[in-house]
Amino acid sequence: MQKKFYAHKELHTGWMKDPKYRSEYQSLEPEFQIAKQIMAARIRQKLTQKELAKKVGTGQAVISRLESMNSKPSLSLLSRVARALDTKLQITVQ
C-alpha cells in the first residue's frame, strides 16, 4: 500500500470545514500576526534572534518562543521588542 502525502494547504483547507478547528484557528490569529511581524521586522534588519535579544535585554530563547508562538508575551516585552526593532507597537480591539 502506497502512502499518500498531503500539502499543508490542502490539509488546512479541509480542516477549515470543521467548525471547531476553524474557531480554534481563528482564535490564534493575533498570536500568528505578532509572531509573523516580529520575525519579518527582525529579518528585514538582518538581525539574528540572539542579536535582537541583546537589544531587548533578554535571552535568545525568549525571542524564539515569541516567533514560534510558544509564549504569551506581556505588553512590556512587546514594547521593548518594538523599540529594539525601531517599530511601533499598535494594538487594536475590534
PDB file of N, CA, C and O in Angstrom:
ATOM      1  N   MET A   1       0.842  -1.186   0.000  1.00  0.00           N
ATOM      2  CA  MET A   1       0.000   0.000   0.000  1.00  0.00           C
ATOM      3  C   MET A   1       0.888   1.249   0.000  1.00  0.00           C
ATOM      4  O   MET A   1       1.800   1.377   0.817  1.00  0.00           O
ATOM      5  N   GLN A   2       0.608   2.151  -0.914  1.00  0.00           N
ATOM      6  CA  GLN A   2       1.406   3.364  -1.047  1.00  0.00           C
ATOM      7  C   GLN A   2       0.814   4.471  -0.177  1.00  0.00           C
ATOM      8  O   GLN A   2      -0.399   4.678  -0.154  1.00  0.00           O
ATOM      9  N   LYS A   3       1.686   5.175   0.535  1.00  0.00           N
ATOM     10  CA  LYS A   3       1.250   6.281   1.378  1.00  0.00           C
ATOM     11  C   LYS A   3       0.936   7.484   0.516  1.00  0.00           C
ATOM     12  O   LYS A   3       1.604   7.737  -0.487  1.00  0.00           O
ATOM     13  N   LYS A   4      -0.086   8.223   0.915  1.00  0.00           N
ATOM     14  CA  LYS A   4      -0.426   9.459   0.215  1.00  0.00           C
ATOM     15  C   LYS A   4       0.036  10.631   1.068  1.00  0.00           C
ATOM     16  O   LYS A   4      -0.227  10.677   2.270  1.00  0.00           O
ATOM     17  N   PHE A   5       0.715  11.565   0.449  1.00  0.00           N
ATOM     18  CA  PHE A   5       1.189  12.748   1.142  1.00  0.00           C
ATOM     19  C   PHE A   5       0.306  13.930   0.759  1.00  0.00           C
ATOM     20  O   PHE A   5      -0.137  14.055  -0.383  1.00  0.00           O
ATOM     21  N   TYR A   6       0.066  14.783   1.729  1.00  0.00           N
ATOM     22  CA  TYR A   6      -0.769  15.956   1.515  1.00  0.00           C
ATOM     23  C   TYR A   6       0.046  17.219   1.776  1.00  0.00           C
ATOM     24  O   TYR A   6       0.884  17.260   2.676  1.00  0.00           O
ATOM     25  N   ALA A   7      -0.212  18.226   0.986  1.00  0.00           N
ATOM     26  CA  ALA A   7       0.399  19.527   1.220  1.00  0.00           C
ATOM     27  C   ALA A   7      -0.327  20.177   2.396  1.00  0.00           C
ATOM     28  O   ALA A   7      -1.514  19.937   2.617  1.00  0.00           O
ATOM     29  N   HIS A   8       0.403  21.004   3.146  1.00  0.00           N
ATOM     30  CA  HIS A   8      -0.187  21.690   4.295  1.00  0.00           C
ATOM     31  C   HIS A   8      -1.450  22.459   3.895  1.00  0.00           C
ATOM     32  O   HIS A   8      -2.466  22.406   4.588  1.00  0.00           O
ATOM     33  N   LYS A   9      -1.372  23.156   2.794  1.00  0.00           N
ATOM     34  CA  LYS A   9      -2.508  23.974   2.348  1.00  0.00           C
ATOM     35  C   LYS A   9      -3.744  23.105   2.092  1.00  0.00           C
ATOM     36  O   LYS A   9      -4.865  23.493   2.419  1.00  0.00           O
ATOM     37  N   GLU A  10      -3.526  21.948   1.513  1.00  0.00           N
ATOM     38  CA  GLU A  10      -4.621  21.021   1.224  1.00  0.00           C
ATOM     39  C   GLU A  10      -5.262  20.521   2.524  1.00  0.00           C
ATOM     40  O   GLU A  10      -6.487  20.480   2.639  1.00  0.00           O
ATOM     41  N   LEU A  11      -4.439  20.146   3.488  1.00  0.00           N
ATOM     42  CA  LEU A  11      -4.966  19.708   4.780  1.00  0.00           C
ATOM     43  C   LEU A  11      -5.717  20.833   5.477  1.00  0.00           C
ATOM     44  O   LEU A  11      -6.821  20.636   5.985  1.00  0.00           O
ATOM     45  N   HIS A  12      -5.111  22.008   5.496  1.00  0.00           N
ATOM     46  CA  HIS A  12      -5.721  23.155   6.164  1.00  0.00           C
ATOM     47  C   HIS A  12      -7.087  23.481   5.553  1.00  0.00           C
ATOM     48  O   HIS A  12      -8.047  23.738   6.279  1.00  0.00           O
ATOM     49  N   THR A  13      -7.172  23.470   4.245  1.00  0.00           N
ATOM     50  CA  THR A  13      -8.437  23.760   3.569  1.00  0.00           C
ATOM     51  C   THR A  13      -9.516  22.772   4.000  1.00  0.00           C
ATOM     52  O   THR A  13     -10.653  23.169   4.256  1.00  0.00           O
ATOM     53  N   GLY A  14      -9.175  21.515   4.081  1.00  0.00           N
ATOM     54  CA  GLY A  14     -10.137  20.508   4.523  1.00  0.00           C
ATOM     55  C   GLY A  14     -10.528  20.681   5.979  1.00  0.00           C
ATOM     56  O   GLY A  14     -11.703  20.587   6.333  1.00  0.00           O
ATOM     57  N   TRP A  15      -9.537  20.935   6.817  1.00  0.00           N
ATOM     58  CA  TRP A  15      -9.802  21.096   8.249  1.00  0.00           C
ATOM     59  C   TRP A  15     -10.648  22.328   8.537  1.00  0.00           C
ATOM     60  O   TRP A  15     -11.429  22.334   9.488  1.00  0.00           O
ATOM     61  N   MET A  16     -10.501  23.375   7.722  1.00  0.00           N
ATOM     62  CA  MET A  16     -11.269  24.607   7.953  1.00  0.00           C
ATOM     63  C   MET A  16     -12.769  24.386   7.797  1.00  0.00           C
ATOM     64  O   MET A  16     -13.562  25.230   8.214  1.00  0.00           O
ATOM     65  N   LYS A  17     -13.165  23.275   7.208  1.00  0.00           N
ATOM     66  CA  LYS A  17     -14.595  22.951   7.085  1.00  0.00           C
ATOM     67  C   LYS A  17     -15.180  22.500   8.420  1.00  0.00           C
ATOM     68  O   LYS A  17     -16.397  22.504   8.607  1.00  0.00           O
ATOM     69  N   ASP A  18     -14.306  22.111   9.343  1.00  0.00           N
ATOM     70  CA  ASP A  18     -14.731  21.692  10.683  1.00  0.00           C
ATOM     71  C   ASP A  18     -14.880  22.947  11.550  1.00  0.00           C
ATOM     72  O   ASP A  18     -13.897  23.651  11.780  1.00  0.00           O
ATOM     73  N   PRO A  19     -16.101  23.238  12.035  1.00  0.00           N
ATOM     74  CA  PRO A  19     -16.333  24.467  12.816  1.00  0.00           C
ATOM     75  C   PRO A  19     -15.431  24.591  14.051  1.00  0.00           C
ATOM     76  O   PRO A  19     -14.997  25.694  14.383  1.00  0.00           O
ATOM     77  N   LYS A  20     -15.146  23.482  14.730  1.00  0.00           N
ATOM     78  CA  LYS A  20     -14.307  23.528  15.925  1.00  0.00           C
ATOM     79  C   LYS A  20     -12.868  23.913  15.549  1.00  0.00           C
ATOM     80  O   LYS A  20     -12.255  24.761  16.198  1.00  0.00           O
ATOM     81  N   TYR A  21     -12.346  23.290  14.510  1.00  0.00           N
ATOM     82  CA  TYR A  21     -10.997  23.613  14.042  1.00  0.00           C
ATOM     83  C   TYR A  21     -10.929  25.079  13.610  1.00  0.00           C
ATOM     84  O   TYR A  21     -10.014  25.808  13.994  1.00  0.00           O
ATOM     85  N   ARG A  22     -11.912  25.499  12.805  1.00  0.00           N
ATOM     86  CA  ARG A  22     -11.933  26.875  12.294  1.00  0.00           C
ATOM     87  C   ARG A  22     -11.952  27.880  13.443  1.00  0.00           C
ATOM     88  O   ARG A  22     -11.239  28.883  13.399  1.00  0.00           O
ATOM     89  N   SER A  23     -12.752  27.625  14.456  1.00  0.00           N
ATOM     90  CA  SER A  23     -12.843  28.519  15.611  1.00  0.00           C
ATOM     91  C   SER A  23     -11.506  28.603  16.353  1.00  0.00           C
ATOM     92  O   SER A  23     -11.056  29.693  16.706  1.00  0.00           O
ATOM     93  N   GLU A  24     -10.876  27.454  16.587  1.00  0.00           N
ATOM     94  CA  GLU A  24      -9.581  27.437  17.267  1.00  0.00           C
ATOM     95  C   GLU A  24      -8.516  28.152  16.432  1.00  0.00           C
ATOM     96  O   GLU A  24      -7.713  28.917  16.965  1.00  0.00           O
ATOM     97  N   TYR A  25      -8.516  27.901  15.141  1.00  0.00           N
ATOM     98  CA  TYR A  25      -7.544  28.524  14.247  1.00  0.00           C
ATOM     99  C   TYR A  25      -7.712  30.043  14.275  1.00  0.00           C
ATOM    100  O   TYR A  25      -6.729  30.775  14.386  1.00  0.00           O
ATOM    101  N   GLN A  26      -8.941  30.511  14.177  1.00  0.00           N
ATOM    102  CA  GLN A  26      -9.201  31.950  14.159  1.00  0.00           C
ATOM    103  C   GLN A  26      -8.858  32.603  15.499  1.00  0.00           C
ATOM    104  O   GLN A  26      -8.466  33.769  15.539  1.00  0.00           O
ATOM    105  N   SER A  27      -9.003  31.861  16.583  1.00  0.00           N
ATOM    106  CA  SER A  27      -8.677  32.431  17.892  1.00  0.00           C
ATOM    107  C   SER A  27      -7.175  32.668  18.043  1.00  0.00           C
ATOM    108  O   SER A  27      -6.759  33.469  18.880  1.00  0.00           O
ATOM    109  N   LEU A  28      -6.358  31.982  17.244  1.00  0.00           N
ATOM    110  CA  LEU A  28      -4.906  32.147  17.298  1.00  0.00           C
ATOM    111  C   LEU A  28      -4.384  33.251  16.375  1.00  0.00           C
ATOM    112  O   LEU A  28      -3.184  33.525  16.357  1.00  0.00           O
ATOM    113  N   GLU A  29      -5.262  33.876  15.620  1.00  0.00           N
ATOM    114  CA  GLU A  29      -4.839  34.886  14.641  1.00  0.00           C
ATOM    115  C   GLU A  29      -3.977  35.997  15.264  1.00  0.00           C
ATOM    116  O   GLU A  29      -2.968  36.365  14.662  1.00  0.00           O
ATOM    117  N   PRO A  30      -4.323  36.546  16.435  1.00  0.00           N
ATOM    118  CA  PRO A  30      -3.453  37.587  16.999  1.00  0.00           C
ATOM    119  C   PRO A  30      -2.029  37.090  17.251  1.00  0.00           C
ATOM    120  O   PRO A  30      -1.066  37.808  16.982  1.00  0.00           O
ATOM    121  N   GLU A  31      -1.892  35.875  17.761  1.00  0.00           N
ATOM    122  CA  GLU A  31      -0.557  35.319  18.005  1.00  0.00           C
ATOM    123  C   GLU A  31       0.204  35.114  16.696  1.00  0.00           C
ATOM    124  O   GLU A  31       1.405  35.372  16.626  1.00  0.00           O
ATOM    125  N   PHE A  32      -0.504  34.647  15.652  1.00  0.00           N
ATOM    126  CA  PHE A  32       0.125  34.484  14.340  1.00  0.00           C
ATOM    127  C   PHE A  32       0.665  35.830  13.852  1.00  0.00           C
ATOM    128  O   PHE A  32       1.797  35.915  13.375  1.00  0.00           O
ATOM    129  N   GLN A  33      -0.140  36.864  13.974  1.00  0.00           N
ATOM    130  CA  GLN A  33       0.255  38.185  13.484  1.00  0.00           C
ATOM    131  C   GLN A  33       1.456  38.733  14.244  1.00  0.00           C
ATOM    132  O   GLN A  33       2.376  39.280  13.637  1.00  0.00           O
ATOM    133  N   ILE A  34       1.456  38.590  15.568  1.00  0.00           N
ATOM    134  CA  ILE A  34       2.587  39.067  16.370  1.00  0.00           C
ATOM    135  C   ILE A  34       3.862  38.353  15.949  1.00  0.00           C
ATOM    136  O   ILE A  34       4.878  38.995  15.682  1.00  0.00           O
ATOM    137  N   ALA A  35       3.811  37.036  15.890  1.00  0.00           N
ATOM    138  CA  ALA A  35       4.995  36.248  15.530  1.00  0.00           C
ATOM    139  C   ALA A  35       5.490  36.614  14.133  1.00  0.00           C
ATOM    140  O   ALA A  35       6.683  36.822  13.917  1.00  0.00           O
ATOM    141  N   LYS A  36       4.568  36.687  13.206  1.00  0.00           N
ATOM    142  CA  LYS A  36       4.916  36.973  11.806  1.00  0.00           C
ATOM    143  C   LYS A  36       5.556  38.355  11.673  1.00  0.00           C
ATOM    144  O   LYS A  36       6.547  38.513  10.960  1.00  0.00           O
ATOM    145  N   GLN A  37       4.997  39.351  12.353  1.00  0.00           N
ATOM    146  CA  GLN A  37       5.502  40.707  12.222  1.00  0.00           C
ATOM    147  C   GLN A  37       6.847  40.897  12.921  1.00  0.00           C
ATOM    148  O   GLN A  37       7.709  41.615  12.415  1.00  0.00           O
ATOM    149  N   ILE A  38       7.034  40.263  14.076  1.00  0.00           N
ATOM    150  CA  ILE A  38       8.324  40.346  14.761  1.00  0.00           C
ATOM    151  C   ILE A  38       9.404  39.699  13.893  1.00  0.00           C
ATOM    152  O   ILE A  38      10.479  40.264  13.693  1.00  0.00           O
ATOM    153  N   MET A  39       9.102  38.518  13.388  1.00  0.00           N
ATOM    154  CA  MET A  39      10.069  37.803  12.559  1.00  0.00           C
ATOM    155  C   MET A  39      10.411  38.603  11.295  1.00  0.00           C
ATOM    156  O   MET A  39      11.579  38.710  10.921  1.00  0.00           O
ATOM    157  N   ALA A  40       9.399  39.156  10.649  1.00  0.00           N
ATOM    158  CA  ALA A  40       9.630  39.919   9.417  1.00  0.00           C
ATOM    159  C   ALA A  40      10.491  41.151   9.689  1.00  0.00           C
ATOM    160  O   ALA A  40      11.412  41.444   8.927  1.00  0.00           O
ATOM    161  N   ALA A  41      10.197  41.871  10.769  1.00  0.00           N
ATOM    162  CA  ALA A  41      10.981  43.066  11.101  1.00  0.00           C
ATOM    163  C   ALA A  41      12.422  42.694  11.440  1.00  0.00           C
ATOM    164  O   ALA A  41      13.354  43.390  11.038  1.00  0.00           O
ATOM    165  N   ARG A  42      12.608  41.602  12.177  1.00  0.00           N
ATOM    166  CA  ARG A  42      13.950  41.152  12.542  1.00  0.00           C
ATOM    167  C   ARG A  42      14.756  40.778  11.295  1.00  0.00           C
ATOM    168  O   ARG A  42      15.925  41.140  11.169  1.00  0.00           O
ATOM    169  N   ILE A  43      14.120  40.056  10.385  1.00  0.00           N
ATOM    170  CA  ILE A  43      14.798  39.615   9.163  1.00  0.00           C
ATOM    171  C   ILE A  43      15.109  40.804   8.253  1.00  0.00           C
ATOM    172  O   ILE A  43      16.183  40.866   7.655  1.00  0.00           O
ATOM    173  N   ARG A  44      14.167  41.750   8.150  1.00  0.00           N
ATOM    174  CA  ARG A  44      14.410  42.953   7.341  1.00  0.00           C
ATOM    175  C   ARG A  44      15.656  43.690   7.824  1.00  0.00           C
ATOM    176  O   ARG A  44      16.411  44.253   7.031  1.00  0.00           O
ATOM    177  N   GLN A  45      15.854  43.674   9.133  1.00  0.00           N
ATOM    178  CA  GLN A  45      17.006  44.374   9.708  1.00  0.00           C
ATOM    179  C   GLN A  45      18.252  43.488   9.777  1.00  0.00           C
ATOM    180  O   GLN A  45      19.291  43.888  10.302  1.00  0.00           O
ATOM    181  N   LYS A  46      18.119  42.271   9.233  1.00  0.00           N
ATOM    182  CA  LYS A  46      19.238  41.320   9.183  1.00  0.00           C
ATOM    183  C   LYS A  46      19.811  41.029  10.572  1.00  0.00           C
ATOM    184  O   LYS A  46      21.025  40.952  10.761  1.00  0.00           O
ATOM    185  N   LEU A  47      18.900  40.869  11.537  1.00  0.00           N
ATOM    186  CA  LEU A  47      19.292  40.538  12.902  1.00  0.00           C
ATOM    187  C   LEU A  47      19.027  39.070  13.175  1.00  0.00           C
ATOM    188  O   LEU A  47      18.038  38.514  12.698  1.00  0.00           O
ATOM    189  N   THR A  48      19.895  38.448  13.931  1.00  0.00           N
ATOM    190  CA  THR A  48      19.621  37.096  14.412  1.00  0.00           C
ATOM    191  C   THR A  48      18.737  37.221  15.649  1.00  0.00           C
ATOM    192  O   THR A  48      18.577  38.309  16.202  1.00  0.00           O
ATOM    193  N   GLN A  49      18.172  36.107  16.073  1.00  0.00           N
ATOM    194  CA  GLN A  49      17.395  36.127  17.309  1.00  0.00           C
ATOM    195  C   GLN A  49      18.276  36.562  18.476  1.00  0.00           C
ATOM    196  O   GLN A  49      17.828  37.304  19.351  1.00  0.00           O
ATOM    197  N   LYS A  50      19.504  36.111  18.492  1.00  0.00           N
ATOM    198  CA  LYS A  50      20.425  36.452  19.573  1.00  0.00           C
ATOM    199  C   LYS A  50      20.713  37.950  19.591  1.00  0.00           C
ATOM    200  O   LYS A  50      20.748  38.566  20.656  1.00  0.00           O
ATOM    201  N   GLU A  51      20.920  38.535  18.412  1.00  0.00           N
ATOM    202  CA  GLU A  51      21.187  39.972  18.335  1.00  0.00           C
ATOM    203  C   GLU A  51      19.980  40.788  18.789  1.00  0.00           C
ATOM    204  O   GLU A  51      20.126  41.778  19.505  1.00  0.00           O
ATOM    205  N   LEU A  52      18.786  40.368  18.369  1.00  0.00           N
ATOM    206  CA  LEU A  52      17.576  41.063  18.803  1.00  0.00           C
ATOM    207  C   LEU A  52      17.416  40.934  20.316  1.00  0.00           C
ATOM    208  O   LEU A  52      17.099  41.911  20.995  1.00  0.00           O
ATOM    209  N   ALA A  53      17.632  39.747  20.836  1.00  0.00           N
ATOM    210  CA  ALA A  53      17.505  39.523  22.274  1.00  0.00           C
ATOM    211  C   ALA A  53      18.423  40.463  23.050  1.00  0.00           C
ATOM    212  O   ALA A  53      18.022  41.026  24.069  1.00  0.00           O
ATOM    213  N   LYS A  54      19.636  40.631  22.577  1.00  0.00           N
ATOM    214  CA  LYS A  54      20.589  41.521  23.251  1.00  0.00           C
ATOM    215  C   LYS A  54      20.069  42.956  23.257  1.00  0.00           C
ATOM    216  O   LYS A  54      20.168  43.648  24.270  1.00  0.00           O
ATOM    217  N   LYS A  55      19.514  43.407  22.128  1.00  0.00           N
ATOM    218  CA  LYS A  55      18.960  44.757  22.044  1.00  0.00           C
ATOM    219  C   LYS A  55      17.751  44.927  22.974  1.00  0.00           C
ATOM    220  O   LYS A  55      17.527  46.010  23.516  1.00  0.00           O
ATOM    221  N   VAL A  56      16.975  43.850  23.154  1.00  0.00           N
ATOM    222  CA  VAL A  56      15.782  43.889  24.001  1.00  0.00           C
ATOM    223  C   VAL A  56      16.163  43.783  25.480  1.00  0.00           C
ATOM    224  O   VAL A  56      15.449  44.269  26.357  1.00  0.00           O
ATOM    225  N   GLY A  57      17.298  43.140  25.732  1.00  0.00           N
ATOM    226  CA  GLY A  57      17.716  42.905  27.109  1.00  0.00           C
ATOM    227  C   GLY A  57      17.139  41.612  27.665  1.00  0.00           C
ATOM    228  O   GLY A  57      16.765  41.532  28.835  1.00  0.00           O
ATOM    229  N   THR A  58      17.076  40.613  26.813  1.00  0.00           N
ATOM    230  CA  THR A  58      16.531  39.316  27.202  1.00  0.00           C
ATOM    231  C   THR A  58      17.368  38.221  26.559  1.00  0.00           C
ATOM    232  O   THR A  58      18.399  38.503  25.948  1.00  0.00           O
ATOM    233  N   GLY A  59      16.932  36.981  26.694  1.00  0.00           N
ATOM    234  CA  GLY A  59      17.660  35.872  26.102  1.00  0.00           C
ATOM    235  C   GLY A  59      17.109  35.482  24.735  1.00  0.00           C
ATOM    236  O   GLY A  59      15.966  35.792  24.400  1.00  0.00           O
ATOM    237  N   GLN A  60      17.938  34.800  23.953  1.00  0.00           N
ATOM    238  CA  GLN A  60      17.534  34.355  22.620  1.00  0.00           C
ATOM    239  C   GLN A  60      16.326  33.432  22.691  1.00  0.00           C
ATOM    240  O   GLN A  60      15.487  33.446  21.790  1.00  0.00           O
ATOM    241  N   ALA A  61      16.224  32.628  23.751  1.00  0.00           N
ATOM    242  CA  ALA A  61      15.098  31.695  23.890  1.00  0.00           C
ATOM    243  C   ALA A  61      13.769  32.437  23.971  1.00  0.00           C
ATOM    244  O   ALA A  61      12.749  31.934  23.501  1.00  0.00           O
ATOM    245  N   VAL A  62      13.776  33.629  24.564  1.00  0.00           N
ATOM    246  CA  VAL A  62      12.544  34.431  24.663  1.00  0.00           C
ATOM    247  C   VAL A  62      12.083  34.843  23.261  1.00  0.00           C
ATOM    248  O   VAL A  62      10.896  34.763  22.945  1.00  0.00           O
ATOM    249  N   ILE A  63      13.016  35.277  22.433  1.00  0.00           N
ATOM    250  CA  ILE A  63      12.683  35.684  21.059  1.00  0.00           C
ATOM    251  C   ILE A  63      12.208  34.465  20.274  1.00  0.00           C
ATOM    252  O   ILE A  63      11.251  34.554  19.505  1.00  0.00           O
ATOM    253  N   SER A  64      12.860  33.349  20.461  1.00  0.00           N
ATOM    254  CA  SER A  64      12.458  32.109  19.791  1.00  0.00           C
ATOM    255  C   SER A  64      11.026  31.734  20.167  1.00  0.00           C
ATOM    256  O   SER A  64      10.230  31.365  19.303  1.00  0.00           O
ATOM    257  N   ARG A  65      10.698  31.831  21.458  1.00  0.00           N
ATOM    258  CA  ARG A  65       9.332  31.497  21.898  1.00  0.00           C
ATOM    259  C   ARG A  65       8.309  32.467  21.317  1.00  0.00           C
ATOM    260  O   ARG A  65       7.199  32.064  20.971  1.00  0.00           O
ATOM    261  N   LEU A  66       8.676  33.749  21.207  1.00  0.00           N
ATOM    262  CA  LEU A  66       7.770  34.729  20.592  1.00  0.00           C
ATOM    263  C   LEU A  66       7.482  34.349  19.138  1.00  0.00           C
ATOM    264  O   LEU A  66       6.332  34.330  18.700  1.00  0.00           O
ATOM    265  N   GLU A  67       8.546  34.051  18.408  1.00  0.00           N
ATOM    266  CA  GLU A  67       8.410  33.769  16.981  1.00  0.00           C
ATOM    267  C   GLU A  67       7.743  32.428  16.709  1.00  0.00           C
ATOM    268  O   GLU A  67       7.155  32.238  15.645  1.00  0.00           O
ATOM    269  N   SER A  68       7.824  31.503  17.647  1.00  0.00           N
ATOM    270  CA  SER A  68       7.190  30.194  17.438  1.00  0.00           C
ATOM    271  C   SER A  68       5.854  30.085  18.152  1.00  0.00           C
ATOM    272  O   SER A  68       5.247  29.015  18.190  1.00  0.00           O
ATOM    273  N   MET A  69       5.400  31.195  18.717  1.00  0.00           N
ATOM    274  CA  MET A  69       4.098  31.269  19.399  1.00  0.00           C
ATOM    275  C   MET A  69       4.033  30.323  20.601  1.00  0.00           C
ATOM    276  O   MET A  69       2.977  29.763  20.894  1.00  0.00           O
ATOM    277  N   ASN A  70       5.140  30.148  21.282  1.00  0.00           N
ATOM    278  CA  ASN A  70       5.168  29.286  22.463  1.00  0.00           C
ATOM    279  C   ASN A  70       5.179  30.091  23.749  1.00  0.00           C
ATOM    280  O   ASN A  70       5.674  29.624  24.775  1.00  0.00           O
ATOM    281  N   SER A  71       4.634  31.299  23.696  1.00  0.00           N
ATOM    282  CA  SER A  71       4.552  32.122  24.899  1.00  0.00           C
ATOM    283  C   SER A  71       3.399  33.091  24.766  1.00  0.00           C
ATOM    284  O   SER A  71       2.881  33.325  23.674  1.00  0.00           O
ATOM    285  N   LYS A  72       3.014  33.637  25.872  1.00  0.00           N
ATOM    286  CA  LYS A  72       2.010  34.703  25.912  1.00  0.00           C
ATOM    287  C   LYS A  72       2.751  35.950  26.387  1.00  0.00           C
ATOM    288  O   LYS A  72       2.835  36.192  27.591  1.00  0.00           O
ATOM    289  N   PRO A  73       3.290  36.743  25.460  1.00  0.00           N
ATOM    290  CA  PRO A  73       4.144  37.863  25.849  1.00  0.00           C
ATOM    291  C   PRO A  73       3.366  38.980  26.540  1.00  0.00           C
ATOM    292  O   PRO A  73       2.195  39.223  26.248  1.00  0.00           O
ATOM    293  N   SER A  74       4.042  39.643  27.454  1.00  0.00           N
ATOM    294  CA  SER A  74       3.456  40.806  28.121  1.00  0.00           C
ATOM    295  C   SER A  74       3.527  42.006  27.173  1.00  0.00           C
ATOM    296  O   SER A  74       4.304  42.010  26.218  1.00  0.00           O
ATOM    297  N   LEU A  75       2.719  43.005  27.448  1.00  0.00           N
ATOM    298  CA  LEU A  75       2.782  44.238  26.662  1.00  0.00           C
ATOM    299  C   LEU A  75       4.139  44.904  26.853  1.00  0.00           C
ATOM    300  O   LEU A  75       4.666  45.527  25.931  1.00  0.00           O
ATOM    301  N   SER A  76       4.696  44.772  28.041  1.00  0.00           N
ATOM    302  CA  SER A  76       6.015  45.341  28.315  1.00  0.00           C
ATOM    303  C   SER A  76       7.067  44.719  27.399  1.00  0.00           C
ATOM    304  O   SER A  76       7.879  45.432  26.811  1.00  0.00           O
ATOM    305  N   LEU A  77       7.053  43.404  27.279  1.00  0.00           N
ATOM    306  CA  LEU A  77       8.022  42.734  26.398  1.00  0.00           C
ATOM    307  C   LEU A  77       7.802  43.137  24.948  1.00  0.00           C
ATOM    308  O   LEU A  77       8.761  43.416  24.229  1.00  0.00           O
ATOM    309  N   LEU A  78       6.554  43.169  24.515  1.00  0.00           N
ATOM    310  CA  LEU A  78       6.272  43.561  23.126  1.00  0.00           C
ATOM    311  C   LEU A  78       6.726  44.993  22.864  1.00  0.00           C
ATOM    312  O   LEU A  78       7.220  45.293  21.776  1.00  0.00           O
ATOM    313  N   SER A  79       6.568  45.872  23.834  1.00  0.00           N
ATOM    314  CA  SER A  79       7.039  47.260  23.692  1.00  0.00           C
ATOM    315  C   SER A  79       8.550  47.313  23.556  1.00  0.00           C
ATOM    316  O   SER A  79       9.074  48.051  22.721  1.00  0.00           O
ATOM    317  N   ARG A  80       9.251  46.539  24.367  1.00  0.00           N
ATOM    318  CA  ARG A  80      10.717  46.505  24.290  1.00  0.00           C
ATOM    319  C   ARG A  80      11.183  45.953  22.951  1.00  0.00           C
ATOM    320  O   ARG A  80      12.147  46.454  22.372  1.00  0.00           O
ATOM    321  N   VAL A  81      10.504  44.924  22.458  1.00  0.00           N
ATOM    322  CA  VAL A  81      10.855  44.343  21.149  1.00  0.00           C
ATOM    323  C   VAL A  81      10.620  45.379  20.058  1.00  0.00           C
ATOM    324  O   VAL A  81      11.460  45.555  19.176  1.00  0.00           O
ATOM    325  N   ALA A  82       9.480  46.065  20.115  1.00  0.00           N
ATOM    326  CA  ALA A  82       9.171  47.087  19.106  1.00  0.00           C
ATOM    327  C   ALA A  82      10.225  48.188  19.116  1.00  0.00           C
ATOM    328  O   ALA A  82      10.681  48.621  18.058  1.00  0.00           O
ATOM    329  N   ARG A  83      10.613  48.642  20.306  1.00  0.00           N
ATOM    330  CA  ARG A  83      11.664  49.677  20.396  1.00  0.00           C
ATOM    331  C   ARG A  83      12.981  49.174  19.816  1.00  0.00           C
ATOM    332  O   ARG A  83      13.652  49.892  19.075  1.00  0.00           O
ATOM    333  N   ALA A  84      13.347  47.947  20.152  1.00  0.00           N
ATOM    334  CA  ALA A  84      14.602  47.372  19.655  1.00  0.00           C
ATOM    335  C   ALA A  84      14.596  47.247  18.134  1.00  0.00           C
ATOM    336  O   ALA A  84      15.642  47.339  17.491  1.00  0.00           O
ATOM    337  N   LEU A  85      13.416  47.037  17.568  1.00  0.00           N
ATOM    338  CA  LEU A  85      13.284  46.906  16.110  1.00  0.00           C
ATOM    339  C   LEU A  85      12.982  48.250  15.445  1.00  0.00           C
ATOM    340  O   LEU A  85      12.802  48.324  14.230  1.00  0.00           O
ATOM    341  N   ASP A  86      12.929  49.315  16.258  1.00  0.00           N
ATOM    342  CA  ASP A  86      12.609  50.657  15.761  1.00  0.00           C
ATOM    343  C   ASP A  86      11.283  50.660  14.998  1.00  0.00           C
ATOM    344  O   ASP A  86      11.162  51.236  13.917  1.00  0.00           O
ATOM    345  N   THR A  87      10.293  49.995  15.602  1.00  0.00           N
ATOM    346  CA  THR A  87       8.947  49.946  15.032  1.00  0.00           C
ATOM    347  C   THR A  87       7.946  50.393  16.084  1.00  0.00           C
ATOM    348  O   THR A  87       8.298  50.554  17.253  1.00  0.00           O
ATOM    349  N   LYS A  88       6.716  50.592  15.676  1.00  0.00           N
ATOM    350  CA  LYS A  88       5.655  50.974  16.596  1.00  0.00           C
ATOM    351  C   LYS A  88       4.870  49.737  17.017  1.00  0.00           C
ATOM    352  O   LYS A  88       4.656  48.819  16.225  1.00  0.00           O
ATOM    353  N   LEU A  89       4.448  49.731  18.271  1.00  0.00           N
ATOM    354  CA  LEU A  89       3.538  48.699  18.750  1.00  0.00           C
ATOM    355  C   LEU A  89       2.143  49.304  18.678  1.00  0.00           C
ATOM    356  O   LEU A  89       1.869  50.336  19.291  1.00  0.00           O
ATOM    357  N   GLN A  90       1.271  48.655  17.928  1.00  0.00           N
ATOM    358  CA  GLN A  90      -0.098  49.142  17.783  1.00  0.00           C
ATOM    359  C   GLN A  90      -1.041  47.994  18.078  1.00  0.00           C
ATOM    360  O   GLN A  90      -0.972  46.937  17.451  1.00  0.00           O
ATOM    361  N   ILE A  91      -1.924  48.216  19.041  1.00  0.00           N
ATOM    362  CA  ILE A  91      -2.892  47.203  19.426  1.00  0.00           C
ATOM    363  C   ILE A  91      -4.276  47.733  19.132  1.00  0.00           C
ATOM    364  O   ILE A  91      -4.617  48.854  19.511  1.00  0.00           O
ATOM    365  N   THR A  92      -5.070  46.928  18.459  1.00  0.00           N
ATOM    366  CA  THR A  92      -6.419  47.329  18.091  1.00  0.00           C
ATOM    367  C   THR A  92      -7.409  46.301  18.614  1.00  0.00           C
ATOM    368  O   THR A  92      -7.225  45.096  18.445  1.00  0.00           O
ATOM    369  N   VAL A  93      -8.450  46.792  19.246  1.00  0.00           N
ATOM    370  CA  VAL A  93      -9.551  45.934  19.690  1.00  0.00           C
ATOM    371  C   VAL A  93     -10.733  46.262  18.797  1.00  0.00           C
ATOM    372  O   VAL A  93     -11.159  47.413  18.713  1.00  0.00           O
ATOM    373  N   GLN A  94     -11.257  45.248  18.133  1.00  0.00           N
ATOM    374  CA  GLN A  94     -12.374  45.487  17.199  1.00  0.00           C
ATOM    375  C   GLN A  94     -13.615  44.788  17.679  1.00  0.00           C
ATOM    376  O   GLN A  94     -14.659  44.868  17.031  1.00  0.00           O
TER     377      GLN A  94
END
